[in-house]
């Protein structure tokens, strides 16, 4: 018996599991062969959500190849207690998933929301510094609803607690009620 809602179960079924640093990452990938010049759209989700956020958008973009996945700690991906959830680690995961799924060598167009904008900014910084693999060619980005400078971010109390060295304890003690309170405070 699945503990997932029917929609989450359907999303899991059309995706696939990939291993990354010994952890399972839930991915959704769709290739199209009708236009080999079309960029691979890479969707990066925000905090505290997952790749399912993009499902309706993806449905509307049938002509484009799509890659999206749940960062470690989110959605259907593993949530290891001892993992360092740094943006640089999320960027490492993003680069690795692009390398695995972009076998046609398409240019990459990022669409990023919230925390995903910070992950994308890290990838862009790697491109500028020359440390991004040469096989990843970025054609453009769409960044929305995110803060690029942490000092300027307006974090809610829960987000501030998660960023401390004791964040894992707060995470372990959290409940659906606490999560919903935090999400409601964002609107």
Protein Blocks (a to p, Z undefined) as FASTA:
>chain_A
ZZbdfklmmmmmmmccddeehiacdddddddfkbmkbccdddddddfbdfklmmmmmmmm
mmbccdddddehiajbccdfkbccbfklmmmmmmmmmmmmmmnopacddddehjlmmmmm
mmmmmmmnopacfklccfbdcdehiafblklpccdfklmmmmmmklmmmmmmpcfklmmm
mmmmmZZ
